Amino acid sequence: MRFMQIIVGLIALAFIGLCALAYVNVGWQGFDRVLAEPWGVVTLADVMVGAVCMTIVIFVTEPDWRVALAWAAPIFVLGHVVSCVWVIMRFLRTESGEANH
């Protein structure tokens, strides 16, 4: 489990770095260009489908719907970095025996 936490954490950090690099190089105008392309729209739809799937996993796994909502809602704004953090936290809870699902 620890190995998986490290992998997910490194992926999340790499993603944050890529976002920062993209913003420094082109700002938000680059996003407008992505949406102007059909494959850009498909890619965004793919991210949203992933967000919906991750939201379902979170709601099924978290015992309190308010906690699930607090984790799931930011995914649609901040992206799957939130999913990565949730997975790491879930691994930590599972290792400590707190997870009940």
The first five atom37 places (N, CA, C, CB, O) and aatype in JSON, in Angstrom:
{
  "aatype": [12, 1, 13, 12, 5, 9, 9, 19, 7, 10, 9, 0, 10, 0, 13, 9, 7, 10, 4, 0, 10, 0, 18, 19, 2, 19, 7, 17, 5, 7, 13, 3, 1, 19, 10, 0, 6, 14, 17, 7, 19, 19, 16, 10, 0, 3, 19, 12, 19, 7, 0, 19, 4, 12, 16, 9, 19, 9, 13, 19, 16, 6, 14, 3, 17, 1, 19, 0, 10, 0, 17, 0, 0, 14, 9, 13, 19, 10, 7, 8, 19, 19, 15, 4, 19, 17, 19, 9, 12, 1, 13, 10, 1, 16, 6, 15, 7, 6, 0, 2, 8],
  "atom_mask": [
    [1, 1, 1, 1, 1],
    [1, 1, 1, 1, 1],
    [1, 1, 1, 1, 1],
    [1, 1, 1, 1, 1],
    [1, 1, 1, 1, 1],
    [1, 1, 1, 1, 1],
    [1, 1, 1, 1, 1],
    [1, 1, 1, 1, 1],
    [1, 1, 1, 0, 1],
    [1, 1, 1, 1, 1],
    [1, 1, 1, 1, 1],
    [1, 1, 1, 1, 1],
    [1, 1, 1, 1, 1],
    [1, 1, 1, 1, 1],
    [1, 1, 1, 1, 1],
    [1, 1, 1, 1, 1],
    [1, 1, 1, 0, 1],
    [1, 1, 1, 1, 1],
    [1, 1, 1, 1, 1],
    [1, 1, 1, 1, 1],
    [1, 1, 1, 1, 1],
    [1, 1, 1, 1, 1],
    [1, 1, 1, 1, 1],
    [1, 1, 1, 1, 1],
    [1, 1, 1, 1, 1],
    [1, 1, 1, 1, 1],
    [1, 1, 1, 0, 1],
    [1, 1, 1, 1, 1],
    [1, 1, 1, 1, 1],
    [1, 1, 1, 0, 1],
    [1, 1, 1, 1, 1],
    [1, 1, 1, 1, 1],
    [1, 1, 1, 1, 1],
    [1, 1, 1, 1, 1],
    [1, 1, 1, 1, 1],
    [1, 1, 1, 1, 1],
    [1, 1, 1, 1, 1],
    [1, 1, 1, 1, 1],
    [1, 1, 1, 1, 1],
    [1, 1, 1, 0, 1],
    [1, 1, 1, 1, 1],
    [1, 1, 1, 1, 1],
    [1, 1, 1, 1, 1],
    [1, 1, 1, 1, 1],
    [1, 1, 1, 1, 1],
    [1, 1, 1, 1, 1],
    [1, 1, 1, 1, 1],
    [1, 1, 1, 1, 1],
    [1, 1, 1, 1, 1],
    [1, 1, 1, 0, 1],
    [1, 1, 1, 1, 1],
    [1, 1, 1, 1, 1],
    [1, 1, 1, 1, 1],
    [1, 1, 1, 1, 1],
    [1, 1, 1, 1, 1],
    [1, 1, 1, 1, 1],
    [1, 1, 1, 1, 1],
    [1, 1, 1, 1, 1],
    [1, 1, 1, 1, 1],
    [1, 1, 1, 1, 1],
    [1, 1, 1, 1, 1],
    [1, 1, 1, 1, 1],
    [1, 1, 1, 1, 1],
    [1, 1, 1, 1, 1],
    [1, 1, 1, 1, 1],
    [1, 1, 1, 1, 1],
    [1, 1, 1, 1, 1],
    [1, 1, 1, 1, 1],
    [1, 1, 1, 1, 1],
    [1, 1, 1, 1, 1],
    [1, 1, 1, 1, 1],
    [1, 1, 1, 1, 1],
    [1, 1, 1, 1, 1],
    [1, 1, 1, 1, 1],
    [1, 1, 1, 1, 1],
    [1, 1, 1, 1, 1],
    [1, 1, 1, 1, 1],
    [1, 1, 1, 1, 1],
    [1, 1, 1, 0, 1],
    [1, 1, 1, 1, 1],
    [1, 1, 1, 1, 1],
    [1, 1, 1, 1, 1],
    [1, 1, 1, 1, 1],
    [1, 1, 1, 1, 1],
    [1, 1, 1, 1, 1],
    [1, 1, 1, 1, 1],
    [1, 1, 1, 1, 1],
    [1, 1, 1, 1, 1],
    [1, 1, 1, 1, 1],
    [1, 1, 1, 1, 1],
    [1, 1, 1, 1, 1],
    [1, 1, 1, 1, 1],
    [1, 1, 1, 1, 1],
    [1, 1, 1, 1, 1],
    [1, 1, 1, 1, 1],
    [1, 1, 1, 1, 1],
    [1, 1, 1, 0, 1],
    [1, 1, 1, 1, 1],
    [1, 1, 1, 1, 1],
    [1, 1, 1, 1, 1],
    [1, 1, 1, 1, 1]
  ],
  "atom_positions": [
    [[0.82, -1.2, 0.0], [0.0, 0.0, 0.0], [0.86, 1.26, 0.0], [-0.93, 0.0, 1.2], [0.55, 2.22, -0.7]],
    [[1.92, 1.26, 0.77], [2.78, 2.44, 0.86], [3.34, 2.79, -0.52], [3.93, 2.2, 1.86], [3.41, 3.97, -0.88]],
    [[3.74, 1.78, -1.27], [4.27, 2.0, -2.61], [3.22, 2.69, -3.49], [4.69, 0.66, -3.25], [3.55, 3.62, -4.23]],
    [[1.98, 2.25, -3.39], [0.9, 2.85, -4.18], [0.66, 4.3, -3.78], [-0.39, 2.04, -4.02], [0.4, 5.14, -4.64]],
    [[0.73, 4.6, -2.49], [0.58, 5.98, -2.03], [1.65, 6.86, -2.66], [0.66, 6.06, -0.49], [1.36, 7.97, -3.12]],
    [[2.86, 6.37, -2.67], [3.97, 7.14, -3.24], [3.75, 7.37, -4.73], [5.32, 6.42, -3.0], [3.95, 8.47, -5.23]],
    [[3.34, 6.33, -5.43], [3.09, 6.45, -6.87], [1.99, 7.48, -7.14], [2.7, 5.08, -7.47], [2.16, 8.36, -7.98]],
    [[0.87, 7.37, -6.43], [-0.24, 8.31, -6.63], [0.21, 9.73, -6.28], [-1.46, 7.9, -5.78], [-0.13, 10.67, -6.99]],
    [[0.95, 9.88, -5.21], [1.45, 11.2, -4.82], [2.37, 11.79, -5.87], [0.0, 0.0, 0.0], [2.27, 12.98, -6.18]],
    [[3.27, 10.99, -6.41], [4.18, 11.48, -7.45], [3.42, 11.87, -8.72], [5.22, 10.42, -7.78], [3.75, 12.86, -9.37]],
    [[2.42, 11.09, -9.07], [1.6, 11.42, -10.24], [0.88, 12.74, -10.01], [0.58, 10.29, -10.53], [0.83, 13.58, -10.91]],
    [[0.32, 12.93, -8.82], [-0.37, 14.19, -8.51], [0.59, 15.37, -8.58], [-1.02, 14.11, -7.12], [0.24, 16.41, -9.14]],
    [[1.78, 15.23, -8.03], [2.77, 16.31, -8.08], [3.2, 16.6, -9.52], [3.99, 15.96, -7.22], [3.36, 17.76, -9.89]],
    [[3.4, 15.56, -10.31], [3.77, 15.76, -11.71], [2.66, 16.5, -12.46], [4.05, 14.41, -12.39], [2.94, 17.37, -13.28]],
    [[1.43, 16.16, -12.17], [0.3, 16.83, -12.82], [0.24, 18.3, -12.44], [-1.02, 16.14, -12.45], [0.04, 19.16, -13.29]],
    [[0.43, 18.6, -11.16], [0.44, 19.99, -10.71], [1.56, 20.75, -11.41], [0.61, 20.07, -9.16], [1.38, 21.9, -11.82]],
    [[2.72, 20.12, -11.54], [3.83, 20.74, -12.26], [3.5, 21.02, -13.72], [0.0, 0.0, 0.0], [3.83, 22.08, -14.23]],
    [[2.86, 20.07, -14.38], [2.45, 20.28, -15.77], [1.46, 21.42, -15.9], [1.85, 19.0, -16.35], [1.55, 22.22, -16.84]],
    [[0.52, 21.51, -14.98], [-0.45, 22.61, -14.99], [0.25, 23.95, -14.82], [-1.5, 22.42, -13.88], [-0.05, 24.91, -15.53]],
    [[1.19, 24.02, -13.89], [1.93, 25.26, -13.66], [2.74, 25.63, -14.9], [2.87, 25.12, -12.43], [2.78, 26.8, -15.28]],
    [[3.38, 24.66, -15.52], [4.17, 24.91, -16.72], [3.28, 25.42, -17.86], [4.9, 23.63, -17.15], [3.65, 26.37, -18.56]],
    [[2.14, 24.81, -18.04], [1.21, 25.25, -19.09], [0.74, 26.67, -18.83], [0.01, 24.3, -19.18], [0.67, 27.48, -19.75]],
    [[0.42, 26.97, -17.58], [-0.05, 28.32, -17.26], [1.04, 29.36, -17.49], [-0.53, 28.38, -15.8], [0.77, 30.44, -18.02]],
    [[2.27, 29.04, -17.11], [3.38, 29.97, -17.3], [3.62, 30.22, -18.79], [4.67, 29.43, -16.63], [3.91, 31.34, -19.2]],
    [[3.51, 29.18, -19.6], [3.8, 29.3, -21.03], [2.69, 29.98, -21.84], [4.05, 27.95, -21.6], [2.99, 30.78, -22.72]],
    [[1.43, 29.67, -21.56], [0.35, 30.21, -22.39], [-0.8, 30.83, -21.61], [-0.2, 29.14, -23.27], [-1.71, 31.38, -22.21]],
    [[-0.78, 30.76, -20.3], [-1.89, 31.3, -19.52], [-3.18, 30.54, -19.8], [0.0, 0.0, 0.0], [-3.15, 29.37, -20.18]],
    [[-4.3, 31.21, -19.6], [-5.59, 30.55, -19.82], [-5.99, 30.52, -21.29], [-6.66, 31.24, -19.01], [-6.91, 29.78, -21.65]],
    [[-5.32, 31.31, -22.15], [-5.69, 31.32, -23.57], [-5.51, 29.95, -24.21], [-4.86, 32.35, -24.32], [-6.24, 29.59, -25.13]],
    [[-4.56, 29.19, -23.73], [-4.34, 27.85, -24.26], [-5.56, 26.96, -24.1], [0.0, 0.0, 0.0], [-5.83, 26.12, -24.95]],
    [[-6.29, 27.15, -23.01], [-7.49, 26.35, -22.78], [-8.56, 26.67, -23.82], [-8.04, 26.59, -21.37], [-9.28, 25.77, -24.27]],
    [[-8.68, 27.94, -24.2], [-9.63, 28.32, -25.25], [-9.3, 27.62, -26.57], [-9.63, 29.85, -25.46], [-10.2, 27.19, -27.3]],
    [[-8.01, 27.5, -26.86], [-7.6, 26.82, -28.09], [-7.91, 25.33, -28.04], [-6.1, 27.03, -28.34], [-8.28, 24.73, -29.05]],
    [[-7.77, 24.74, -26.87], [-8.1, 23.32, -26.71], [-9.58, 23.1, -26.98], [-7.73, 22.82, -25.29], [-9.95, 22.15, -27.68]],
    [[-10.43, 23.96, -26.43], [-11.87, 23.81, -26.62], [-12.32, 24.1, -28.05], [-12.61, 24.72, -25.67], [-13.41, 23.69, -28.45]],
    [[-11.49, 24.79, -28.81], [-11.83, 25.07, -30.21], [-11.64, 23.85, -31.1], [-10.97, 26.22, -30.73], [-12.15, 23.81, -32.22]],
    [[-10.94, 22.86, -30.61], [-10.68, 21.64, -31.38], [-11.63, 20.52, -30.94], [-9.2, 21.19, -31.2], [-11.89, 20.37, -29.74]],
    [[-12.15, 19.74, -31.89], [-13.03, 18.63, -31.51], [-12.39, 17.64, -30.53], [-13.47, 17.89, -32.75], [-13.04, 17.19, -29.6]],
    [[-11.11, 17.31, -30.74], [-10.46, 16.38, -29.83], [-10.24, 17.0, -28.46], [-9.13, 15.91, -30.41], [-10.16, 16.28, -27.46]],
    [[-10.14, 18.3, -28.4], [-10.05, 18.98, -27.1], [-11.34, 18.81, -26.32], [0.0, 0.0, 0.0], [-11.31, 18.58, -25.11]],
    [[-12.47, 18.91, -27.02], [-13.77, 18.71, -26.37], [-13.91, 17.26, -25.92], [-14.92, 19.09, -27.33], [-14.41, 16.99, -24.83]],
    [[-13.47, 16.32, -26.77], [-13.52, 14.9, -26.4], [-12.66, 14.65, -25.16], [-13.03, 14.02, -27.58], [-13.07, 13.91, -24.26]],
    [[-11.49, 15.25, -25.11], [-10.6, 15.08, -23.95], [-11.24, 15.63, -22.69], [-9.26, 15.76, -24.2], [-11.18, 15.0, -21.63]],
    [[-11.86, 16.79, -22.79], [-12.55, 17.37, -21.64], [-13.71, 16.48, -21.2], [-13.05, 18.79, -21.96], [-13.94, 16.29, -20.01]],
    [[-14.46, 15.94, -22.16], [-15.55, 15.02, -21.83], [-15.02, 13.78, -21.13], [-16.33, 14.62, -23.1], [-15.64, 13.28, -20.19]],
    [[-13.87, 13.29, -21.57], [-13.24, 12.13, -20.93], [-12.91, 12.44, -19.47], [-11.97, 11.71, -21.69], [-13.12, 11.6, -18.59]],
    [[-12.38, 13.62, -19.22], [-12.06, 14.03, -17.84], [-13.34, 14.08, -17.01], [-11.34, 15.4, -17.82], [-13.34, 13.66, -15.85]],
    [[-14.41, 14.61, -17.58], [-15.67, 14.71, -16.84], [-16.27, 13.33, -16.56], [-16.68, 15.57, -17.61], [-16.83, 13.1, -15.48]],
    [[-16.17, 12.41, -17.52], [-16.64, 11.04, -17.29], [-15.85, 10.42, -16.14], [-16.51, 10.17, -18.58], [-16.42, 9.75, -15.28]],
    [[-14.55, 10.63, -16.14], [-13.71, 10.15, -15.03], [-14.12, 10.77, -13.71], [0.0, 0.0, 0.0], [-14.13, 10.1, -12.68]],
    [[-14.46, 12.06, -13.74], [-14.9, 12.74, -12.51], [-16.2, 12.15, -11.99], [-15.06, 14.24, -12.77], [-16.37, 11.96, -10.79]],
    [[-17.13, 11.87, -12.89], [-18.4, 11.25, -12.48], [-18.14, 9.87, -11.89], [-19.38, 11.15, -13.68], [-18.69, 9.52, -10.85]],
    [[-17.3, 9.07, -12.54], [-16.98, 7.73, -12.03], [-16.31, 7.81, -10.66], [-16.07, 6.97, -13.01], [-16.65, 7.05, -9.76]],
    [[-15.37, 8.72, -10.51], [-14.68, 8.87, -9.22], [-15.65, 9.35, -8.15], [-13.5, 9.86, -9.34], [-15.56, 8.92, -7.0]],
    [[-16.57, 10.23, -8.52], [-17.58, 10.71, -7.57], [-18.44, 9.55, -7.08], [-18.46, 11.78, -8.22], [-18.75, 9.46, -5.89]],
    [[-18.82, 8.66, -7.98], [-19.62, 7.5, -7.59], [-18.82, 6.62, -6.62], [-20.05, 6.68, -8.83], [-19.36, 6.17, -5.61]],
    [[-17.55, 6.38, -6.93], [-16.71, 5.58, -6.04], [-16.62, 6.23, -4.66], [-15.29, 5.41, -6.64], [-16.73, 5.54, -3.64]],
    [[-16.44, 7.53, -4.63], [-16.33, 8.24, -3.35], [-17.63, 8.12, -2.56], [-15.97, 9.72, -3.57], [-17.61, 7.84, -1.37]],
    [[-18.77, 8.34, -3.22], [-20.05, 8.27, -2.51], [-20.37, 6.86, -2.03], [-21.17, 8.77, -3.41], [-20.99, 6.69, -0.98]],
    [[-19.95, 5.86, -2.78], [-20.18, 4.47, -2.35], [-19.26, 4.1, -1.2], [-19.98, 3.5, -3.53], [-19.63, 3.3, -0.33]],
    [[-18.06, 4.67, -1.18], [-17.05, 4.29, -0.2], [-17.14, 5.06, 1.11], [-15.69, 4.48, -0.79], [-16.97, 4.48, 2.18]],
    [[-17.4, 6.35, 1.03], [-17.44, 7.18, 2.24], [-18.74, 6.93, 3.01], [-17.3, 8.68, 1.88], [-19.82, 6.96, 2.42]],
    [[-18.65, 6.7, 4.32], [-19.86, 6.43, 5.1], [-20.76, 7.66, 5.29], [-19.47, 5.89, 6.44], [-21.97, 7.51, 5.44]],
    [[-20.2, 8.85, 5.28], [-20.97, 10.08, 5.49], [-21.08, 10.82, 4.16], [-20.3, 10.99, 6.58], [-20.07, 11.16, 3.55]],
    [[-22.31, 11.08, 3.69], [-22.51, 11.72, 2.4], [-21.93, 13.13, 2.36], [-23.99, 11.76, 2.06], [-21.54, 13.61, 1.3]],
    [[-21.87, 13.8, 3.51], [-21.3, 15.15, 3.55], [-19.81, 15.12, 3.28], [-21.59, 15.83, 4.91], [-19.27, 15.98, 2.59]],
    [[-19.14, 14.12, 3.84], [-17.7, 13.95, 3.57], [-17.51, 13.61, 2.1], [-17.1, 12.82, 4.48], [-16.6, 14.14, 1.45]],
    [[-18.35, 12.74, 1.57], [-18.26, 12.37, 0.16], [-18.45, 13.6, -0.73], [-19.32, 11.3, -0.19], [-17.72, 13.78, -1.71]],
    [[-19.41, 14.42, -0.4], [-19.65, 15.64, -1.18], [-18.47, 16.59, -1.11], [-20.92, 16.34, -0.7], [-18.09, 17.21, -2.1]],
    [[-17.88, 16.71, 0.08], [-16.71, 17.59, 0.26], [-15.53, 17.12, -0.58], [-16.32, 17.65, 1.74], [-14.72, 17.94, -1.02]],
    [[-15.41, 15.83, -0.8], [-14.33, 15.3, -1.64], [-14.71, 15.36, -3.12], [-14.01, 13.84, -1.25], [-13.88, 15.69, -3.96]],
    [[-15.95, 15.05, -3.44], [-16.35, 14.9, -4.84], [-16.52, 16.23, -5.57], [-17.63, 14.12, -4.92], [-16.08, 16.35, -6.72]],
    [[-17.12, 17.21, -4.95], [-17.4, 18.47, -5.64], [-16.14, 19.14, -6.2], [-18.1, 19.42, -4.7], [-16.17, 19.61, -7.34]],
    [[-15.05, 19.21, -5.44], [-13.86, 19.88, -5.99], [-13.23, 19.18, -7.19], [-12.83, 20.0, -4.91], [-12.47, 19.79, -7.94]],
    [[-13.54, 17.91, -7.39], [-12.99, 17.2, -8.54], [-13.42, 17.88, -9.84], [-13.44, 15.71, -8.54], [-12.65, 17.95, -10.79]],
    [[-14.65, 18.39, -9.87], [-15.17, 19.01, -11.08], [-14.58, 20.39, -11.34], [-16.68, 19.12, -10.99], [-14.7, 20.92, -12.45]],
    [[-13.92, 20.97, -10.34], [-13.29, 22.28, -10.49], [-11.77, 22.15, -10.57], [-13.69, 23.2, -9.33], [-11.14, 22.74, -11.44]],
    [[-11.21, 21.38, -9.66], [-9.75, 21.28, -9.56], [-9.17, 20.08, -10.31], [-9.36, 21.19, -8.11], [-7.96, 20.01, -10.52]],
    [[-10.02, 19.15, -10.7], [-9.56, 18.0, -11.47], [-9.18, 16.82, -10.6], [0.0, 0.0, 0.0], [-9.5, 16.76, -9.41]],
    [[-8.51, 15.89, -11.21], [-8.22, 14.62, -10.56], [-7.06, 14.66, -9.58], [-7.95, 13.59, -11.59], [-6.69, 13.64, -9.01]],
    [[-6.47, 15.84, -9.38], [-5.52, 15.97, -8.27], [-6.27, 15.69, -6.97], [-4.86, 17.4, -8.24], [-5.72, 15.08, -6.05]],
    [[-7.52, 16.14, -6.9], [-8.35, 15.86, -5.72], [-8.57, 14.35, -5.6], [-9.72, 16.6, -5.81], [-8.53, 13.8, -4.5]],
    [[-8.81, 13.69, -6.72], [-8.97, 12.23, -6.7], [-7.71, 11.56, -6.16], [-9.28, 11.7, -8.11], [-7.79, 10.62, -5.37]],
    [[-6.55, 12.04, -6.58], [-5.28, 11.48, -6.1], [-5.15, 11.64, -4.58], [-4.09, 12.15, -6.8], [-4.75, 10.71, -3.89]],
    [[-5.49, 12.82, -4.09], [-5.4, 13.06, -2.64], [-6.38, 12.14, -1.91], [-5.7, 14.54, -2.3], [-6.04, 11.58, -0.87]],
    [[-7.6, 11.99, -2.45], [-8.58, 11.11, -1.81], [-8.07, 9.67, -1.76], [-9.93, 11.17, -2.56], [-8.21, 9.0, -0.74]],
    [[-7.48, 9.21, -2.86], [-6.95, 7.84, -2.9], [-5.86, 7.66, -1.86], [-6.41, 7.5, -4.31], [-5.84, 6.66, -1.14]],
    [[-4.94, 8.62, -1.76], [-3.88, 8.54, -0.75], [-4.47, 8.5, 0.65], [-2.9, 9.73, -0.89], [-4.07, 7.69, 1.48]],
    [[-5.43, 9.39, 0.91], [-6.07, 9.42, 2.24], [-6.81, 8.11, 2.51], [-7.04, 10.62, 2.35], [-6.81, 7.61, 3.64]],
    [[-7.43, 7.58, 1.5], [-8.16, 6.31, 1.66], [-7.19, 5.18, 1.98], [-8.97, 5.98, 0.38], [-7.48, 4.33, 2.82]],
    [[-6.04, 5.15, 1.3], [-5.01, 4.15, 1.61], [-4.56, 4.29, 3.06], [-3.81, 4.3, 0.67], [-4.4, 3.29, 3.76]],
    [[-4.36, 5.52, 3.51], [-3.93, 5.74, 4.9], [-4.99, 5.22, 5.88], [-3.66, 7.23, 5.16], [-4.65, 4.58, 6.88]],
    [[-6.27, 5.51, 5.58], [-7.34, 5.03, 6.46], [-7.43, 3.51, 6.44], [-8.68, 5.64, 6.05], [-7.7, 2.89, 7.47]],
    [[-7.22, 2.91, 5.28], [-7.28, 1.46, 5.16], [-6.14, 0.81, 5.95], [-7.21, 1.03, 3.69], [-6.34, -0.2, 6.63]],
    [[-4.94, 1.4, 5.86], [-3.8, 0.86, 6.6], [-4.0, 0.95, 8.1], [-2.53, 1.59, 6.21], [-3.56, 0.07, 8.84]],
    [[-4.65, 2.02, 8.55], [-4.84, 2.19, 9.99], [-6.06, 1.43, 10.5], [-4.97, 3.67, 10.33], [-6.32, 1.42, 11.7]],
    [[-6.81, 0.81, 9.6], [-7.97, 0.02, 10.02], [-9.24, 0.83, 10.19], [0.0, 0.0, 0.0], [-10.23, 0.31, 10.7]],
    [[-9.23, 2.11, 9.77], [-10.41, 2.95, 9.93], [-11.47, 2.69, 8.87], [-10.01, 4.4, 9.88], [-12.65, 2.91, 9.12]],
    [[-11.07, 2.24, 7.7], [-12.02, 2.05, 6.6], [-12.99, 0.94, 6.95], [-11.28, 1.74, 5.29], [-12.59, -0.13, 7.42]],
    [[-14.26, 1.2, 6.71], [-15.27, 0.19, 7.02], [-15.97, -0.33, 5.78], [-16.28, 0.75, 7.98], [-16.93, -1.09, 5.89]],
    [[-15.53, 0.06, 4.61], [-16.14, -0.42, 3.37], [-15.12, -1.15, 2.56], [-16.74, 0.73, 2.56], [-15.43, -1.64, 1.47]]
  ]
}
